Amino acid sequence: MKNELIQLTAIEAVSRLNSGDISPLEMISAAEARIMEVEPLINALPTLCFERARERASLLMAGKNRNNSNKPGWLAGLPVAIKDLTDVEGVRTTYGSPIYANHIPKVSHPIVKRIEDMGGIVIAKSNTPEFGAGGSTFNEVFGKTKNPWNTSLTPAGSTGGGAAALAAGEIWLAHGSDHGGSLRRPATYCSVVGLRPSPGRITRGTVDTLFSPLSVQGPMARNVRDLALFLDTMSGFCPLDPMTFEAPSVPYSAALDELPPPTRVAYAQTIGGAPVDKETIEITRAAMKNFENCGMKVDEITIDLDDLEGTFLSLRSQQFVIDRELQLQKYPSQIKKDIIWNTELGLDQTTSNLAKAERARGGLYARFAELFKIYDIIITPGANTPAFDVNLRHPTSIAGEELEHYMAASMLTGAITLCASPALSLPCGFDQYGRPIGLQLVGRPRGEAELLRAGLLYEEISGWNHKLPIFPQQGEVPPVE
Protein backbone atom coordinates (compact mmCIF):
# COMPACT_ATOMS: atom_id res chain seq x y z
CA MET A 1 0.00 0.00 0.00
CA LYS A 2 2.74 2.45 0.95
CA ASN A 3 4.64 1.81 -2.29
CA GLU A 4 1.41 2.21 -4.24
CA LEU A 5 0.84 5.65 -2.71
CA ILE A 6 4.34 6.79 -3.68
CA GLN A 7 3.52 5.91 -7.29
CA LEU A 8 0.44 8.16 -7.35
CA THR A 9 0.54 11.52 -9.08
CA ALA A 10 -0.33 14.51 -6.92
CA ILE A 11 -3.63 14.87 -8.80
CA GLU A 12 -4.51 11.23 -8.12
CA ALA A 13 -3.51 11.51 -4.47
CA VAL A 14 -5.59 14.66 -3.88
CA SER A 15 -8.60 13.01 -5.53
CA ARG A 16 -8.32 10.02 -3.21
CA LEU A 17 -7.76 12.28 -0.20
CA ASN A 18 -10.88 14.27 -1.06
CA SER A 19 -12.95 11.12 -1.45
CA GLY A 20 -11.75 9.71 1.86
CA ASP A 21 -10.28 6.65 0.15
CA ILE A 22 -6.94 7.45 1.82
CA SER A 23 -6.05 9.76 4.69
CA PRO A 24 -3.36 12.42 5.12
CA LEU A 25 -1.81 10.25 7.83
CA GLU A 26 -1.46 7.36 5.37
CA MET A 27 0.21 9.67 2.86
CA ILE A 28 2.63 10.92 5.52
CA SER A 29 3.49 7.34 6.49
CA ALA A 30 4.08 6.40 2.85
CA ALA A 31 6.39 9.36 2.38
CA GLU A 32 8.22 8.61 5.62
CA ALA A 33 8.86 5.00 4.60
CA ARG A 34 10.19 6.08 1.21
CA ILE A 35 12.38 8.78 2.74
CA MET A 36 13.90 6.30 5.19
CA GLU A 37 14.60 3.99 2.24
CA VAL A 38 16.25 6.38 -0.22
CA GLU A 39 17.35 9.45 1.73
CA PRO A 40 20.71 7.93 2.80
CA LEU A 41 21.54 7.65 -0.92
CA ILE A 42 20.68 11.19 -2.03
CA ASN A 43 20.51 13.56 1.00
CA ALA A 44 17.69 15.62 -0.48
CA LEU A 45 15.54 16.26 2.61
CA PRO A 46 17.91 16.79 5.54
CA THR A 47 15.30 18.24 7.91
CA LEU A 48 12.14 16.24 8.59
CA CYS A 49 9.08 17.30 10.62
CA PHE A 50 6.76 14.31 10.73
CA GLU A 51 5.39 15.01 14.21
CA ARG A 52 4.34 18.51 13.21
CA ALA A 53 2.91 17.11 9.96
CA ARG A 54 0.81 14.49 11.76
CA GLU A 55 -0.56 17.09 14.14
CA ARG A 56 -1.74 19.23 11.22
CA ALA A 57 -3.04 16.21 9.33
CA SER A 58 -5.11 15.19 12.35
CA LEU A 59 -6.69 18.65 12.45
CA LEU A 60 -7.67 18.34 8.78
CA MET A 61 -9.14 14.91 9.38
CA ALA A 62 -11.15 16.34 12.30
CA GLY A 63 -12.71 18.85 9.90
CA LYS A 64 -10.62 21.85 10.94
CA ASN A 65 -8.58 24.25 8.75
CA ARG A 66 -10.65 23.37 5.69
CA ASN A 67 -11.95 26.85 4.78
CA ASN A 68 -10.35 26.68 1.32
CA SER A 69 -11.42 23.14 0.44
CA ASN A 70 -13.54 24.32 -2.50
CA LYS A 71 -10.87 26.55 -4.00
CA PRO A 72 -8.56 25.73 -6.93
CA GLY A 73 -5.30 24.31 -5.67
CA TRP A 74 -6.75 22.62 -2.57
CA LEU A 75 -4.28 19.86 -1.55
CA ALA A 76 -6.49 18.01 0.95
CA GLY A 77 -3.63 16.89 3.20
CA LEU A 78 -1.00 16.08 0.56
CA PRO A 79 2.58 16.09 1.95
CA VAL A 80 4.97 18.65 0.42
CA ALA A 81 8.57 19.79 0.88
CA ILE A 82 9.64 23.40 1.41
CA LYS A 83 13.04 24.67 0.27
CA ASP A 84 15.39 25.38 3.18
CA LEU A 85 15.61 29.05 2.20
CA THR A 86 12.02 29.51 3.35
CA ASP A 87 10.82 29.73 6.96
CA VAL A 88 8.46 27.12 8.40
CA GLU A 89 7.21 27.87 11.89
CA GLY A 90 8.85 25.64 14.49
CA VAL A 91 11.01 23.78 11.93
CA ARG A 92 14.77 24.17 11.67
CA THR A 93 15.51 26.46 8.72
CA THR A 94 19.20 27.05 7.97
CA TYR A 95 19.27 28.77 4.55
CA GLY A 96 22.16 26.35 3.94
CA SER A 97 24.42 28.53 6.09
CA PRO A 98 26.42 27.69 9.23
CA ILE A 99 25.43 31.13 10.48
CA TYR A 100 21.85 29.85 10.83
CA ALA A 101 22.60 26.20 11.53
CA ASN A 102 20.33 26.16 14.60
CA HIS A 103 17.73 28.69 13.48
CA ILE A 104 14.10 27.79 14.26
CA PRO A 105 11.63 30.40 12.94
CA LYS A 106 8.68 31.46 15.04
CA VAL A 107 6.63 32.49 11.99
CA SER A 108 6.20 30.82 8.61
CA HIS A 109 6.93 32.59 5.32
CA PRO A 110 3.73 33.84 3.59
CA ILE A 111 4.02 31.21 0.84
CA VAL A 112 4.22 28.45 3.46
CA LYS A 113 1.15 29.87 5.19
CA ARG A 114 -0.66 29.89 1.85
CA ILE A 115 0.31 26.29 1.07
CA GLU A 116 -0.79 25.11 4.52
CA ASP A 117 -4.02 27.11 4.34
CA MET A 118 -4.66 25.26 1.07
CA GLY A 119 -4.36 21.85 2.72
CA GLY A 120 -0.68 21.15 2.11
CA ILE A 121 1.18 19.27 4.85
CA VAL A 122 4.85 20.21 5.24
CA ILE A 123 6.90 17.09 5.99
CA ALA A 124 10.44 18.25 5.18
CA LYS A 125 12.86 21.02 4.24
CA SER A 126 14.76 20.38 0.98
CA ASN A 127 18.49 20.96 0.73
CA THR A 128 19.94 24.05 -0.97
CA PRO A 129 23.32 25.68 -1.47
CA GLU A 130 24.17 28.44 1.01
CA PHE A 131 21.60 31.24 0.64
CA GLY A 132 20.58 29.61 -2.64
CA ALA A 133 23.76 30.71 -4.42
CA GLY A 134 25.19 27.84 -6.42
CA GLY A 135 24.78 25.62 -9.46
CA SER A 136 25.24 22.52 -7.30
CA THR A 137 23.36 21.70 -4.09
CA PHE A 138 25.73 21.44 -1.14
CA ASN A 139 26.47 23.37 2.04
CA GLU A 140 28.50 23.13 5.24
CA VAL A 141 25.46 22.29 7.34
CA PHE A 142 24.09 19.25 5.51
CA GLY A 143 26.61 18.34 2.81
CA LYS A 144 25.91 17.32 -0.80
CA THR A 145 22.64 16.32 -2.41
CA LYS A 146 23.03 13.65 -5.10
CA ASN A 147 21.16 13.04 -8.32
CA PRO A 148 18.90 9.95 -8.17
CA TRP A 149 19.62 9.11 -11.82
CA ASN A 150 23.33 8.80 -10.97
CA THR A 151 24.44 9.51 -7.43
CA SER A 152 27.91 10.51 -8.64
CA LEU A 153 26.31 13.56 -10.24
CA THR A 154 24.75 16.78 -8.94
CA PRO A 155 21.03 17.57 -9.12
CA ALA A 156 22.08 21.19 -9.87
CA GLY A 157 21.02 24.10 -7.71
CA SER A 158 19.59 25.73 -5.93
CA THR A 159 16.34 23.73 -5.66
CA GLY A 160 18.38 20.55 -6.03
CA GLY A 161 16.94 18.94 -2.92
CA GLY A 162 13.37 19.38 -4.11
CA ALA A 163 14.12 18.03 -7.59
CA ALA A 164 16.00 14.99 -6.28
CA ALA A 165 13.27 14.22 -3.73
CA LEU A 166 10.58 14.31 -6.43
CA ALA A 167 12.50 12.05 -8.80
CA ALA A 168 13.18 9.52 -6.02
CA GLY A 169 9.55 9.42 -4.91
CA GLU A 170 10.02 10.98 -1.47
CA ILE A 171 7.34 13.61 -2.10
CA TRP A 172 4.66 14.50 -4.66
CA LEU A 173 5.19 18.28 -4.84
CA ALA A 174 8.15 20.53 -4.03
CA HIS A 175 8.32 24.25 -3.36
CA GLY A 176 11.32 26.15 -4.69
CA SER A 177 12.70 29.48 -5.80
CA ASP A 178 14.46 30.73 -8.91
CA HIS A 179 16.86 33.57 -9.70
CA GLY A 180 19.22 32.40 -12.44
CA GLY A 181 17.60 29.00 -13.01
CA SER A 182 17.23 27.49 -9.54
CA LEU A 183 13.94 25.76 -10.33
CA ARG A 184 14.62 25.07 -13.99
CA ARG A 185 18.11 23.52 -14.02
CA PRO A 186 17.42 21.09 -11.14
CA ALA A 187 14.21 20.05 -12.90
CA THR A 188 16.20 19.37 -16.06
CA TYR A 189 18.97 17.49 -14.25
CA CYS A 190 16.48 15.27 -12.39
CA SER A 191 13.95 14.81 -15.23
CA VAL A 192 11.09 16.46 -13.36
CA VAL A 193 8.99 19.54 -14.17
CA GLY A 194 9.74 23.01 -12.80
CA LEU A 195 8.22 26.42 -13.40
CA ARG A 196 9.71 29.87 -12.99
CA PRO A 197 6.51 31.96 -12.92
CA SER A 198 6.17 35.58 -13.95
CA PRO A 199 7.33 38.06 -11.30
CA GLY A 200 4.37 38.78 -9.03
CA ARG A 201 2.55 35.52 -9.70
CA ILE A 202 3.60 34.08 -6.31
CA THR A 203 4.47 35.97 -3.14
CA ARG A 204 8.08 36.32 -2.02
CA GLY A 205 6.99 37.57 1.39
CA THR A 206 9.26 39.95 3.23
CA VAL A 207 12.61 39.73 1.41
CA ASP A 208 14.75 42.86 1.10
CA THR A 209 14.45 42.74 -2.70
CA LEU A 210 10.67 43.14 -2.86
CA PHE A 211 10.87 45.54 -5.81
CA SER A 212 13.20 43.39 -7.93
CA PRO A 213 11.73 40.95 -10.49
CA LEU A 214 14.79 38.67 -10.54
CA SER A 215 14.02 36.20 -7.73
CA VAL A 216 10.69 34.35 -7.62
CA GLN A 217 9.06 31.49 -5.74
CA GLY A 218 7.61 28.58 -7.70
CA PRO A 219 6.40 24.98 -7.97
CA MET A 220 8.09 21.75 -8.97
CA ALA A 221 6.39 18.41 -9.68
CA ARG A 222 6.71 15.13 -11.58
CA ASN A 223 4.32 16.14 -14.39
CA VAL A 224 2.55 19.17 -15.83
CA ARG A 225 -0.90 18.52 -14.34
CA ASP A 226 0.58 18.23 -10.85
CA LEU A 227 2.55 21.42 -11.48
CA ALA A 228 -0.62 23.29 -12.52
CA LEU A 229 -2.31 22.12 -9.32
CA PHE A 230 0.54 23.45 -7.18
CA LEU A 231 0.62 26.72 -9.13
CA ASP A 232 -3.08 27.17 -8.30
CA THR A 233 -2.17 26.55 -4.64
CA MET A 234 0.54 29.21 -4.63
CA SER A 235 -0.81 31.97 -6.88
CA GLY A 236 -2.51 35.16 -5.79
CA PHE A 237 -2.19 38.62 -4.32
CA CYS A 238 -0.26 39.03 -1.08
CA PRO A 239 -0.33 42.35 0.82
CA LEU A 240 3.27 41.74 1.95
CA ASP A 241 4.57 41.67 -1.64
CA PRO A 242 3.95 44.81 -3.74
CA MET A 243 4.51 43.00 -7.05
CA THR A 244 1.82 40.35 -6.57
CA PHE A 245 -1.55 40.32 -8.31
CA GLU A 246 -4.72 38.23 -8.16
CA ALA A 247 -4.85 34.65 -9.38
CA PRO A 248 -6.52 34.17 -12.79
CA SER A 249 -10.28 33.67 -13.01
CA VAL A 250 -9.76 30.34 -14.79
CA PRO A 251 -7.57 28.06 -12.64
CA TYR A 252 -4.47 26.65 -14.28
CA SER A 253 -5.71 23.10 -13.71
CA ALA A 254 -8.82 23.89 -15.75
CA ALA A 255 -7.00 25.92 -18.41
CA LEU A 256 -4.93 22.87 -19.31
CA ASP A 257 -7.98 21.37 -21.04
CA GLU A 258 -9.82 24.54 -22.05
CA LEU A 259 -7.20 26.59 -23.90
CA PRO A 260 -6.53 26.05 -27.60
CA PRO A 261 -3.08 24.63 -28.33
CA PRO A 262 -0.25 26.90 -29.49
CA THR A 263 0.10 27.06 -33.25
CA ARG A 264 3.63 28.35 -33.78
CA VAL A 265 6.75 27.84 -31.69
CA ALA A 266 10.41 28.73 -32.09
CA TYR A 267 13.48 26.71 -31.15
CA ALA A 268 16.80 28.42 -30.34
CA GLN A 269 19.81 26.24 -29.55
CA THR A 270 21.26 29.01 -27.41
CA ILE A 271 20.71 32.62 -26.38
CA GLY A 272 23.31 35.35 -26.77
CA GLY A 273 25.99 32.89 -27.87
CA ALA A 274 26.18 31.08 -24.51
CA PRO A 275 27.99 27.74 -24.91
CA VAL A 276 25.75 24.65 -24.94
CA ASP A 277 26.70 20.97 -24.82
CA LYS A 278 26.62 19.54 -28.37
CA GLU A 279 24.64 16.40 -27.57
CA THR A 280 22.14 18.51 -25.61
CA ILE A 281 21.53 20.56 -28.76
CA GLU A 282 21.02 17.41 -30.82
CA ILE A 283 18.54 15.90 -28.36
CA THR A 284 16.54 19.09 -27.81
CA ARG A 285 16.40 19.87 -31.51
CA ALA A 286 15.13 16.36 -32.22
CA ALA A 287 12.45 16.86 -29.54
CA MET A 288 10.84 19.53 -31.71
CA LYS A 289 9.32 16.71 -33.75
CA ASN A 290 6.92 16.10 -30.86
CA PHE A 291 5.62 19.66 -31.13
CA GLU A 292 5.17 19.21 -34.86
CA ASN A 293 3.26 16.00 -34.17
CA CYS A 294 0.96 18.07 -31.95
CA GLY A 295 0.11 20.21 -34.99
CA MET A 296 2.42 23.15 -34.23
CA LYS A 297 4.69 24.84 -36.73
CA VAL A 298 8.29 24.92 -35.46
CA ASP A 299 10.90 27.42 -36.68
CA GLU A 300 14.54 27.42 -35.64
CA ILE A 301 15.71 30.92 -34.80
CA THR A 302 18.78 32.73 -33.54
CA ILE A 303 18.58 35.03 -30.51
CA ASP A 304 21.59 37.34 -30.60
CA LEU A 305 22.26 39.48 -27.55
CA ASP A 306 25.22 41.69 -26.69
CA ASP A 307 27.00 40.90 -23.40
CA LEU A 308 24.30 38.68 -21.91
CA GLU A 309 26.62 37.45 -19.17
CA GLY A 310 27.77 40.95 -18.20
CA THR A 311 24.19 42.24 -18.07
CA PHE A 312 22.98 39.36 -15.92
CA LEU A 313 25.92 39.48 -13.52
CA SER A 314 25.61 43.22 -13.05
CA LEU A 315 21.93 43.06 -12.09
CA ARG A 316 22.31 39.87 -10.06
CA SER A 317 25.28 41.31 -8.16
CA GLN A 318 23.32 44.42 -7.27
CA GLN A 319 20.72 42.15 -5.66
CA PHE A 320 23.49 40.36 -3.78
CA VAL A 321 24.61 43.69 -2.35
CA ILE A 322 21.09 44.27 -1.04
CA ASP A 323 20.88 40.75 0.38
CA ARG A 324 24.41 40.07 1.61
CA GLU A 325 26.43 43.28 2.20
CA LEU A 326 25.55 43.53 5.88
CA GLN A 327 26.09 39.79 6.44
CA LEU A 328 29.55 39.98 4.88
CA GLN A 329 30.42 42.79 7.26
CA LYS A 330 29.21 40.77 10.25
CA TYR A 331 30.32 37.24 9.26
CA PRO A 332 33.22 37.69 6.80
CA SER A 333 34.72 34.25 7.43
CA GLN A 334 31.48 32.25 7.48
CA ILE A 335 30.15 32.88 3.98
CA LYS A 336 31.30 30.89 0.95
CA LYS A 337 33.43 32.46 -1.75
CA ASP A 338 30.78 32.36 -4.51
CA ILE A 339 28.59 34.69 -2.46
CA ILE A 340 31.53 36.94 -1.60
CA TRP A 341 32.51 37.09 -5.28
CA ASN A 342 28.98 37.97 -6.41
CA THR A 343 28.53 40.61 -3.71
CA GLU A 344 31.90 42.21 -4.36
CA LEU A 345 31.07 42.44 -8.06
CA GLY A 346 28.07 44.52 -7.09
CA LEU A 347 29.99 46.67 -4.64
CA ASP A 348 32.75 47.36 -7.16
CA GLN A 349 30.62 48.18 -10.19
CA THR A 350 29.93 51.80 -11.08
CA THR A 351 26.51 53.40 -11.29
CA SER A 352 27.14 53.78 -15.00
CA ASN A 353 27.67 50.02 -15.38
CA LEU A 354 24.46 49.31 -13.54
CA ALA A 355 22.59 51.79 -15.73
CA LYS A 356 24.03 50.10 -18.82
CA ALA A 357 22.74 46.74 -17.59
CA GLU A 358 19.27 48.19 -16.99
CA ARG A 359 19.21 49.57 -20.52
CA ALA A 360 20.29 46.19 -21.86
CA ARG A 361 17.56 44.46 -19.87
CA GLY A 362 14.98 46.79 -21.42
CA GLY A 363 16.32 45.94 -24.85
CA LEU A 364 16.14 42.22 -24.08
CA TYR A 365 12.51 42.53 -23.01
CA ALA A 366 11.70 44.40 -26.23
CA ARG A 367 13.48 41.70 -28.27
CA PHE A 368 11.34 38.99 -26.75
CA ALA A 369 8.18 41.09 -27.11
CA GLU A 370 8.85 41.18 -30.87
CA LEU A 371 9.37 37.42 -30.96
CA PHE A 372 6.09 36.85 -29.13
CA LYS A 373 4.25 38.73 -31.88
CA ILE A 374 5.19 35.77 -34.10
CA TYR A 375 5.54 32.81 -31.76
CA ASP A 376 3.34 31.48 -28.98
CA ILE A 377 6.21 29.69 -27.25
CA ILE A 378 10.01 29.98 -27.48
CA ILE A 379 12.00 26.83 -26.69
CA THR A 380 15.64 26.35 -25.73
CA PRO A 381 17.62 23.55 -24.11
CA GLY A 382 16.76 23.34 -20.41
CA ALA A 383 20.39 23.74 -19.35
CA ASN A 384 23.69 24.63 -20.99
CA THR A 385 25.18 21.27 -19.99
CA PRO A 386 23.97 17.99 -18.41
CA ALA A 387 24.55 16.99 -14.79
CA PHE A 388 28.19 17.06 -13.70
CA ASP A 389 30.35 15.67 -10.89
CA VAL A 390 28.61 16.10 -7.52
CA ASN A 391 31.95 17.13 -6.00
CA LEU A 392 32.33 20.18 -8.27
CA ARG A 393 30.94 23.66 -7.65
CA HIS A 394 30.26 24.02 -11.37
CA PRO A 395 31.26 22.37 -14.67
CA THR A 396 34.78 23.24 -15.75
CA SER A 397 33.88 23.70 -19.42
CA ILE A 398 31.00 23.49 -21.88
CA ALA A 399 31.53 22.45 -25.51
CA GLY A 400 35.26 23.07 -25.11
CA GLU A 401 34.81 26.56 -23.63
CA GLU A 402 36.36 27.01 -20.17
CA LEU A 403 34.10 28.53 -17.51
CA GLU A 404 35.41 31.26 -15.21
CA HIS A 405 32.63 31.14 -12.59
CA TYR A 406 29.58 29.14 -11.56
CA MET A 407 27.00 31.39 -13.22
CA ALA A 408 28.52 30.85 -16.66
CA ALA A 409 26.69 27.50 -16.83
CA SER A 410 23.31 29.20 -16.30
CA MET A 411 23.05 31.72 -19.11
CA LEU A 412 20.18 29.99 -20.94
CA THR A 413 18.04 30.27 -17.85
CA GLY A 414 19.55 33.60 -16.75
CA ALA A 415 18.54 35.24 -20.02
CA ILE A 416 14.89 34.35 -19.43
CA THR A 417 15.09 35.69 -15.89
CA LEU A 418 16.01 39.05 -17.39
CA CYS A 419 13.11 39.10 -19.85
CA ALA A 420 10.52 38.50 -17.06
CA SER A 421 8.78 35.67 -18.91
CA PRO A 422 7.50 32.50 -17.27
CA ALA A 423 9.59 29.45 -18.14
CA LEU A 424 8.77 25.75 -17.88
CA SER A 425 11.36 22.96 -17.68
CA LEU A 426 10.28 19.66 -19.24
CA PRO A 427 12.12 16.32 -19.61
CA CYS A 428 12.93 15.38 -23.22
CA GLY A 429 15.39 12.49 -23.08
CA PHE A 430 18.78 11.23 -21.94
CA ASP A 431 22.28 11.62 -23.30
CA GLN A 432 24.69 8.77 -24.12
CA TYR A 433 25.68 8.55 -20.43
CA GLY A 434 22.10 8.31 -19.18
CA ARG A 435 21.92 11.89 -17.94
CA PRO A 436 18.52 13.61 -18.20
CA ILE A 437 18.13 16.32 -20.84
CA GLY A 438 15.32 18.86 -20.75
CA LEU A 439 13.66 21.71 -22.57
CA GLN A 440 13.02 25.27 -21.42
CA LEU A 441 9.66 26.51 -22.73
CA VAL A 442 9.28 30.27 -22.49
CA GLY A 443 5.91 32.01 -22.59
CA ARG A 444 4.63 35.55 -22.84
CA PRO A 445 4.78 37.57 -19.61
CA ARG A 446 1.99 36.33 -17.31
CA GLY A 447 1.30 33.60 -19.89
CA GLU A 448 1.61 30.62 -17.56
CA ALA A 449 -1.66 29.04 -18.72
CA GLU A 450 -0.63 28.93 -22.38
CA LEU A 451 2.81 27.71 -21.38
CA LEU A 452 1.44 24.85 -19.29
CA ARG A 453 -0.96 23.91 -22.11
CA ALA A 454 1.98 23.55 -24.50
CA GLY A 455 3.92 21.58 -21.92
CA LEU A 456 1.04 19.19 -21.34
CA LEU A 457 0.63 18.48 -25.05
CA TYR A 458 4.33 17.72 -25.31
CA GLU A 459 4.29 15.54 -22.21
CA GLU A 460 1.31 13.51 -23.40
CA ILE A 461 2.91 12.68 -26.72
CA SER A 462 6.43 12.09 -25.36
CA GLY A 463 5.51 10.11 -22.22
CA TRP A 464 8.63 11.07 -20.28
CA ASN A 465 6.61 11.68 -17.11
CA HIS A 466 5.84 7.95 -16.81
CA LYS A 467 9.46 7.17 -15.87
CA LEU A 468 9.07 8.52 -12.32
CA PRO A 469 9.59 7.87 -9.49
CA ILE A 470 12.90 5.99 -9.62
CA PHE A 471 15.10 4.29 -7.04
CA PRO A 472 18.48 6.12 -6.75
CA GLN A 473 21.13 4.59 -9.00
CA GLN A 474 24.90 4.53 -8.62
CA GLY A 475 27.05 5.45 -11.60
CA GLU A 476 30.26 7.01 -12.80
CA VAL A 477 31.07 10.58 -13.72
CA PRO A 478 31.12 10.90 -17.53
CA PRO A 479 34.24 12.37 -19.17
CA VAL A 480 34.32 16.07 -19.96
CA GLU A 481 34.01 16.54 -23.72
C-alpha positions, 0 to 999 in steps of 0.5 A, a space after each residue: 500500500 505504501 509503495 502504491 501511494 508513492 507511485 500516485 501523481 499529486 492529482 490522483 492523491 488529492 482526488 483520493 484524499 478528497 474522497 476519503 479513500 486514503 487519509 493524510 496520515 497514510 500519505 505521511 506514512 508512505 512518504 516517511 517510509 520512502 524517505 527512510 529507504 532512499 534518503 541515505 543515498 541522495 541527502 535531499 531532505 535533511 530536515 524532517 518534521 513528521 510530528 508537526 505534519 501528523 498534528 496538522 493532518 489530524 486537524 484536517 481529518 477532524 474537519 478543521 482548517 478546511 476553509 479553502 477546500 472548495 478553491 482551486 489548488 486545494 491539496 487536501 492533506 497532501 505532503 509537500 517539501 519546502 526549500 530550506 531558504 524559506 521559513 516554516 514555523 517551528 522547523 529548523 531552517 538554515 538557509 544552507 548557512 552555518 550562520 543559521 545552523 540552529 535557526 528555528 523560525 517562530 513564523 512561517 513565510 507567507 508562501 508556506 502559510 498559503 500552502 498550509 491554508 490550502 491543505 498542504 502538509 509540510 513534511 520536510 525542508 529540501 536541501 539548498 546551497 548556502 543562501 541559494 547561491 550555487 549551481 550545485 546543491 551542497 552546504 557546510 550544514 548538511 553536505 551534498 545532495 546527489 542526483 537519483 539518476 546517478 548519485 555521482 552527479 549533482 542535481 544542480 542548484 539551488 532547488 536541487 533537494 526538491 528536484 531529487 526528492 521528487 524524482 526519487 519518490 520521497 514527495 509528490 510536490 516541491 516548493 522552490 525558488 528561482 533567480 538564475 535558473 534554480 527551479 529550472 536547471 534542477 528540474 532538467 537534471 532530475 527529469 522532473 517539471 519546474 516552473 519559474 513563474 512571472 514576477 508577481 505571480 507568487 508571493 516572495 513575502 518579506 525579502 529585502 528585494 521586494 521591488 526586484 523581479 529577478 528572484 521568484 518562488 515557484 512549484 516543482 512536480 513530476 508532471 505538468 498537471 501536478 505542477 498546474 495544481 501546485 501553481 493554483 495553490 501558490 498563486 494570488 495577491 499578497 499584501 506583503 509583496 507589492 509585485 503580486 496580483 490576483 490569481 486568474 479567473 480560470 484556474 491553471 488546472 482547468 485551463 490545461 484542457 480549455 485553452 486552444 493549443 499553441 500554433 507556432 513555436 520557435 526553437 533556439 539552440 542558445 541565447 546570446 551565444 552562450 555555450 551549450 553541450 553539443 549532444 544537448 543541442 542534438 537531443 533538444 532539436 530532435 524533440 521539436 518533432 513532438 511539437 510538430 506531431 501536436 500540430 504546431 509549426 516549429 521554426 529554428 531561430 537565432 537570438 543574438 544578444 550583446 554581453 548577456 553574461 555581463 548584463 545578468 551578472 551586473 543586475 544579479 550582483 546588485 541584488 546580492 549587495 542588497 541581500 548580503 552586504 551587511 552579512 559579509 560585514 558581520 560574518 566575513 569568514 562564514 560565507 562561501 566564496 561564490 557569495 563573496 565574489 557575487 557581492 563584491 562584483 556589485 559593490 565594485 561596479 559603477 553606477 554607470 555600469 548598472 545603468 548600462 545593464 538596466 538599458 540592456 535588460 529593457 532591450 532584451 525585453 523588447 526583443 522577446 516582445 517582438 518574438 512573441 508577436 510571431 511565436 506562442 512559445 520559445 523553446 531552448 535547451 533546459 540547461 547549458 550542460 547535463 549533470 556534472 560531478 557532484 563534487 564540483 561547484 560548477 562544470 569546468 567547461 562546456 563544448 570546449 569553452 572554459 568557464 570562469 565562474 559558476 553562473 557561466 553554466 546558467 546563461 540559458 536560464 539567466 537570459 529568461 530571468 532578465 526578460 521576465 517571462 514565465 519558463 517551464 522545464 520539461 524532460 525530453 530524453 537522456 544523453 549517451 551517459 544516461 543523464 537527463 536532458 530537458 527543454 526550457 519553454 518560455 511564454 509571454 509575460 503572465 502567460 503561464 496558462 498557455 505555457 502549461 498547455 503547450 507543456 502538457 501536449 508535449 508531455 502527453 505525446 512524449 511520455 517522459 513523465 511515466 518514468 518517475 519515481 525511480 530508485 536512486 542509481 549509482 554510476 560514474 562521472 562521464 568524461 568532460 568533452 
